[in-house]
Amino acid sequence: RNSQWAFERLTSNAVPIIADFKSRNPVDLFLEKQRRSIGARPNLRAGRRTILRRMSIDLTGLPPDIDEINRFDKDVSPDAVEHLAERLLSSPAYGERWARHWLDGARYADSNGFEGDEDRPTAYHYRDWVIRALNADMPYSRFAQLQIAGDEISPDNPDAHIATGFLACANFLIAETRQETEQRRYRYDELDDMLVS
């Protein structure tokens, strides 16, 4: 039997009851129980400006501009943080920030890399497709399918063809003088370098 936590069966745990602790979320009760068991002290609650700055940088990669600061300061409703989250998640900057992580794993670049480093003048279409997909909250299963076989799934959809740009993201350098088996080996190494699968 493997004792690694990832192989354990899922179980349903009762939410702890802590009489002297007010919680806005059941998860807080689990955290509070653990905190007390190790004798840790809680951090002070973050102020509104700190919440605004943290959420803005986490979700968009950008600090809040003066308009966002003023809008958040004027929103005194109990749902102000939820309104802020919705605005940030709806921002084009959200997709631009989070697409970077996928594109890095896919080894996206505007050029072929290595010594020749030729430009890929149309590579940006794939980058922009990833950003649009994230901003549209595309389901991951669809996101992955289109990148692997978009041209087969939707042959008449130009966006599906663009999505398959994923398959050309890896560094690409095959000298014409190499033997066919060597060319294949180099190409497999290049594709293997793509971290996203």
C-alpha atoms as a printed R data frame, in Angstrom:
    type eleno elety resid chain resno       x      y       z
1   ATOM     1    CA   ARG     A     1   0.000  0.000   0.000
2   ATOM     2    CA   ASN     A     2   1.344  3.397  -0.995
3   ATOM     3    CA   SER     A     3   1.155  5.988   1.790
4   ATOM     4    CA   GLN     A     4   1.707  9.001  -0.464
5   ATOM     5    CA   TRP     A     5  -1.161 11.488   0.105
6   ATOM     6    CA   ALA     A     6  -2.037 11.743  -3.588
7   ATOM     7    CA   PHE     A     7  -3.038  8.049  -3.621
8   ATOM     8    CA   GLU     A     8  -5.267  8.232  -0.550
9   ATOM     9    CA   ARG     A     9  -9.027  7.914  -1.034
10  ATOM    10    CA   LEU     A    10 -10.978 11.134  -0.742
11  ATOM    11    CA   THR     A    11 -12.772 11.449   2.565
12  ATOM    12    CA   SER     A    12 -15.322 13.882   3.867
13  ATOM    13    CA   ASN     A    13 -14.152 15.704   6.990
14  ATOM    14    CA   ALA     A    14 -16.532 17.392   9.359
15  ATOM    15    CA   VAL     A    15 -16.038 21.145   9.611
16  ATOM    16    CA   PRO     A    16 -14.415 21.885  12.983
17  ATOM    17    CA   ILE     A    17 -16.471 23.810  15.530
18  ATOM    18    CA   ILE     A    18 -14.514 26.570  17.262
19  ATOM    19    CA   ALA     A    19 -16.768 28.547  19.588
20  ATOM    20    CA   ASP     A    20 -14.555 31.625  19.987
21  ATOM    21    CA   PHE     A    21 -13.682 32.012  16.302
22  ATOM    22    CA   LYS     A    22 -15.828 33.813  13.735
23  ATOM    23    CA   SER     A    23 -15.406 32.498  10.224
24  ATOM    24    CA   ARG     A    24 -16.499 33.807   6.847
25  ATOM    25    CA   ASN     A    25 -15.668 30.497   5.175
26  ATOM    26    CA   PRO     A    26 -15.557 26.878   6.426
27  ATOM    27    CA   VAL     A    27 -11.972 26.595   5.175
28  ATOM    28    CA   ASP     A    28 -11.004 29.202   7.780
29  ATOM    29    CA   LEU     A    29 -12.111 26.805  10.523
30  ATOM    30    CA   PHE     A    30  -9.782 24.060   9.281
31  ATOM    31    CA   LEU     A    31  -6.927 26.555   9.099
32  ATOM    32    CA   GLU     A    32  -7.693 27.922  12.554
33  ATOM    33    CA   LYS     A    33  -7.758 24.426  14.040
34  ATOM    34    CA   GLN     A    34  -4.331 23.675  12.516
35  ATOM    35    CA   ARG     A    35  -2.957 27.065  13.563
36  ATOM    36    CA   ARG     A    36  -3.995 26.491  17.167
37  ATOM    37    CA   SER     A    37  -2.574 22.959  17.175
38  ATOM    38    CA   ILE     A    38   0.921 24.316  16.442
39  ATOM    39    CA   GLY     A    39   0.564 27.475  18.520
40  ATOM    40    CA   ALA     A    40   0.904 29.907  15.622
41  ATOM    41    CA   ARG     A    41  -0.469 33.425  15.886
42  ATOM    42    CA   PRO     A    42  -2.702 34.834  13.154
43  ATOM    43    CA   ASN     A    43  -1.568 37.619  10.877
44  ATOM    44    CA   LEU     A    44  -3.368 40.926  11.056
45  ATOM    45    CA   ARG     A    45  -6.197 41.331   8.560
46  ATOM    46    CA   ALA     A    46  -5.036 43.086   5.395
47  ATOM    47    CA   GLY     A    47  -6.371 46.577   4.760
48  ATOM    48    CA   ARG     A    48  -8.469 47.458   1.724
49  ATOM    49    CA   ARG     A    49  -5.596 49.078  -0.181
50  ATOM    50    CA   THR     A    50  -3.395 46.043   0.486
51  ATOM    51    CA   ILE     A    51  -6.138 43.713  -0.779
52  ATOM    52    CA   LEU     A    52  -6.538 45.859  -3.893
53  ATOM    53    CA   ARG     A    53  -2.800 45.846  -4.598
54  ATOM    54    CA   ARG     A    54  -2.371 42.116  -3.965
55  ATOM    55    CA   MET     A    55  -5.349 41.097  -6.094
56  ATOM    56    CA   SER     A    56  -4.414 43.411  -8.932
57  ATOM    57    CA   ILE     A    57  -0.813 42.199  -9.096
58  ATOM    58    CA   ASP     A    58  -1.768 38.523  -8.647
59  ATOM    59    CA   LEU     A    59  -4.489 38.508 -11.310
60  ATOM    60    CA   THR     A    60  -3.162 40.965 -13.901
61  ATOM    61    CA   GLY     A    61   0.515 41.384 -13.080
62  ATOM    62    CA   LEU     A    62  -0.053 45.139 -12.825
63  ATOM    63    CA   PRO     A    63  -0.479 47.450  -9.854
64  ATOM    64    CA   PRO     A    64  -3.859 49.175  -9.674
65  ATOM    65    CA   ASP     A    65  -4.130 52.464 -11.552
66  ATOM    66    CA   ILE     A    66  -5.626 55.580  -9.964
67  ATOM    67    CA   ASP     A    67  -9.065 54.935 -11.494
68  ATOM    68    CA   GLU     A    68  -9.185 51.439  -9.980
69  ATOM    69    CA   ILE     A    69  -8.049 52.779  -6.603
70  ATOM    70    CA   ASN     A    70 -10.774 55.439  -6.640
71  ATOM    71    CA   ARG     A    71 -13.451 52.973  -7.767
72  ATOM    72    CA   PHE     A    72 -12.509 50.502  -5.028
73  ATOM    73    CA   ASP     A    73 -12.389 53.251  -2.373
74  ATOM    74    CA   LYS     A    74 -15.909 54.383  -3.346
75  ATOM    75    CA   ASP     A    75 -17.360 50.853  -3.274
76  ATOM    76    CA   VAL     A    76 -18.359 50.479   0.373
77  ATOM    77    CA   SER     A    77 -20.671 47.520  -0.260
78  ATOM    78    CA   PRO     A    78 -20.009 44.205   1.527
79  ATOM    79    CA   ASP     A    79 -19.293 42.710  -1.922
80  ATOM    80    CA   ALA     A    80 -16.577 45.239  -2.848
81  ATOM    81    CA   VAL     A    81 -13.821 42.599  -2.976
82  ATOM    82    CA   GLU     A    82 -15.988 40.307  -5.124
83  ATOM    83    CA   HIS     A    83 -16.704 43.232  -7.496
84  ATOM    84    CA   LEU     A    84 -12.970 43.911  -7.693
85  ATOM    85    CA   ALA     A    85 -12.235 40.266  -8.469
86  ATOM    86    CA   GLU     A    86 -14.819 40.256 -11.275
87  ATOM    87    CA   ARG     A    87 -13.350 43.408 -12.815
88  ATOM    88    CA   LEU     A    88  -9.814 42.036 -12.683
89  ATOM    89    CA   LEU     A    89 -10.818 38.646 -14.085
90  ATOM    90    CA   SER     A    90 -12.645 40.440 -16.930
91  ATOM    91    CA   SER     A    91  -9.613 42.550 -17.768
92  ATOM    92    CA   PRO     A    92  -7.627 41.680 -20.912
93  ATOM    93    CA   ALA     A    93  -4.535 41.907 -18.686
94  ATOM    94    CA   TYR     A    94  -5.711 38.763 -16.865
95  ATOM    95    CA   GLY     A    95  -5.246 36.598 -19.975
96  ATOM    96    CA   GLU     A    96  -1.994 38.335 -20.845
97  ATOM    97    CA   ARG     A    97  -0.548 37.578 -17.393
98  ATOM    98    CA   TRP     A    98  -1.643 33.973 -17.122
99  ATOM    99    CA   ALA     A    99  -0.996 33.069 -20.760
100 ATOM   100    CA   ARG     A   100   2.669 33.687 -20.078
101 ATOM   101    CA   HIS     A   101   2.840 30.620 -17.847
102 ATOM   102    CA   TRP     A   102   1.346 28.361 -20.511
103 ATOM   103    CA   LEU     A   103   3.457 29.881 -23.284
104 ATOM   104    CA   ASP     A   104   6.649 29.425 -21.261
105 ATOM   105    CA   GLY     A   105   5.837 25.741 -20.748
106 ATOM   106    CA   ALA     A   106   4.984 25.341 -24.436
107 ATOM   107    CA   ARG     A   107   8.361 26.955 -25.244
108 ATOM   108    CA   TYR     A   108   6.700 29.709 -27.284
109 ATOM   109    CA   ALA     A   109   9.041 32.208 -28.953
110 ATOM   110    CA   ASP     A   110   8.870 34.681 -31.814
111 ATOM   111    CA   SER     A   111  11.941 33.035 -33.345
112 ATOM   112    CA   ASN     A   112  13.375 29.559 -33.934
113 ATOM   113    CA   GLY     A   113  16.151 29.843 -31.359
114 ATOM   114    CA   PHE     A   114  19.703 28.481 -31.569
115 ATOM   115    CA   GLU     A   115  22.362 30.026 -33.782
116 ATOM   116    CA   GLY     A   116  20.209 30.840 -36.813
117 ATOM   117    CA   ASP     A   117  17.392 32.276 -34.701
118 ATOM   118    CA   GLU     A   118  15.183 33.085 -37.679
119 ATOM   119    CA   ASP     A   119  12.045 35.089 -37.014
120 ATOM   120    CA   ARG     A   120   8.643 33.398 -36.984
121 ATOM   121    CA   PRO     A   121   6.624 36.290 -38.372
122 ATOM   122    CA   THR     A   122   3.236 34.675 -37.730
123 ATOM   123    CA   ALA     A   123   3.962 33.095 -34.333
124 ATOM   124    CA   TYR     A   124   2.101 35.867 -32.511
125 ATOM   125    CA   HIS     A   125  -1.211 34.448 -33.762
126 ATOM   126    CA   TYR     A   126  -0.796 31.463 -31.442
127 ATOM   127    CA   ARG     A   127   0.236 33.685 -28.510
128 ATOM   128    CA   ASP     A   128  -2.840 35.878 -29.020
129 ATOM   129    CA   TRP     A   129  -5.071 32.795 -29.307
130 ATOM   130    CA   VAL     A   130  -3.874 31.549 -25.895
131 ATOM   131    CA   ILE     A   131  -4.603 34.974 -24.367
132 ATOM   132    CA   ARG     A   132  -8.096 35.047 -25.901
133 ATOM   133    CA   ALA     A   133  -8.799 31.490 -24.730
134 ATOM   134    CA   LEU     A   134  -7.883 32.360 -21.147
135 ATOM   135    CA   ASN     A   135  -9.881 35.582 -21.203
136 ATOM   136    CA   ALA     A   136 -12.888 33.663 -22.559
137 ATOM   137    CA   ASP     A   137 -12.514 31.086 -19.743
138 ATOM   138    CA   MET     A   138 -12.263 28.254 -22.266
139 ATOM   139    CA   PRO     A   139 -12.549 24.838 -20.560
140 ATOM   140    CA   TYR     A   140  -9.141 23.180 -20.249
141 ATOM   141    CA   SER     A   141 -10.264 20.065 -22.131
142 ATOM   142    CA   ARG     A   142 -11.236 22.180 -25.153
143 ATOM   143    CA   PHE     A   143  -8.089 24.300 -24.792
144 ATOM   144    CA   ALA     A   144  -5.887 21.183 -24.946
145 ATOM   145    CA   GLN     A   145  -7.854 19.479 -27.751
146 ATOM   146    CA   LEU     A   146  -7.672 22.488 -30.055
147 ATOM   147    CA   GLN     A   147  -3.921 22.793 -29.625
148 ATOM   148    CA   ILE     A   148  -3.308 19.162 -30.444
149 ATOM   149    CA   ALA     A   149  -5.857 18.590 -33.207
150 ATOM   150    CA   GLY     A   150  -7.755 21.834 -33.820
151 ATOM   151    CA   ASP     A   151  -7.441 21.535 -37.589
152 ATOM   152    CA   GLU     A   152  -9.093 18.097 -37.443
153 ATOM   153    CA   ILE     A   153 -11.743 18.973 -34.862
154 ATOM   154    CA   SER     A   154 -12.899 22.155 -36.619
155 ATOM   155    CA   PRO     A   155 -11.411 22.178 -40.129
156 ATOM   156    CA   ASP     A   156 -13.380 25.288 -41.171
157 ATOM   157    CA   ASN     A   157 -12.494 27.327 -38.079
158 ATOM   158    CA   PRO     A   158  -9.404 29.550 -38.525
159 ATOM   159    CA   ASP     A   159  -9.020 29.854 -34.735
160 ATOM   160    CA   ALA     A   160  -8.761 26.067 -34.434
161 ATOM   161    CA   HIS     A   161  -5.953 26.100 -36.992
162 ATOM   162    CA   ILE     A   162  -4.188 28.868 -35.082
163 ATOM   163    CA   ALA     A   163  -4.441 26.826 -31.861
164 ATOM   164    CA   THR     A   164  -2.317 24.092 -33.425
165 ATOM   165    CA   GLY     A   165   0.544 26.594 -33.377
166 ATOM   166    CA   PHE     A   166   1.276 24.828 -30.094
167 ATOM   167    CA   LEU     A   167   2.825 22.010 -32.148
168 ATOM   168    CA   ALA     A   168   5.358 24.403 -33.668
169 ATOM   169    CA   CYS     A   169   6.403 26.202 -30.484
170 ATOM   170    CA   ALA     A   170   9.520 24.206 -29.688
171 ATOM   171    CA   ASN     A   171  12.943 25.293 -30.880
172 ATOM   172    CA   PHE     A   172  13.312 24.128 -34.438
173 ATOM   173    CA   LEU     A   173  16.664 23.520 -36.050
174 ATOM   174    CA   ILE     A   174  17.104 20.785 -38.612
175 ATOM   175    CA   ALA     A   175  20.068 21.166 -40.934
176 ATOM   176    CA   GLU     A   176  19.400 19.784 -44.378
177 ATOM   177    CA   THR     A   177  22.727 17.965 -44.325
178 ATOM   178    CA   ARG     A   178  21.739 15.712 -41.411
179 ATOM   179    CA   GLN     A   179  20.608 12.176 -42.084
180 ATOM   180    CA   GLU     A   180  16.899 11.481 -41.756
181 ATOM   181    CA   THR     A   181  17.274  9.483 -38.525
182 ATOM   182    CA   GLU     A   182  19.321 12.281 -36.985
183 ATOM   183    CA   GLN     A   183  16.739 14.854 -38.081
184 ATOM   184    CA   ARG     A   184  14.032 12.798 -36.387
185 ATOM   185    CA   ARG     A   185  16.047 12.470 -33.190
186 ATOM   186    CA   TYR     A   186  16.682 16.226 -33.026
187 ATOM   187    CA   ARG     A   187  13.000 16.953 -33.635
188 ATOM   188    CA   TYR     A   188  11.932 14.550 -30.870
189 ATOM   189    CA   ASP     A   189  14.401 16.222 -28.511
190 ATOM   190    CA   GLU     A   190  12.951 19.614 -29.415
191 ATOM   191    CA   LEU     A   191   9.385 18.442 -28.807
192 ATOM   192    CA   ASP     A   192  10.418 16.729 -25.587
193 ATOM   193    CA   ASP     A   193  11.678 20.102 -24.385
194 ATOM   194    CA   MET     A   194   8.108 21.394 -24.408
195 ATOM   195    CA   LEU     A   195   6.996 21.043 -20.820
196 ATOM   196    CA   VAL     A   196   3.257 21.209 -21.462
197 ATOM   197    CA   SER     A   197   1.606 17.929 -22.341
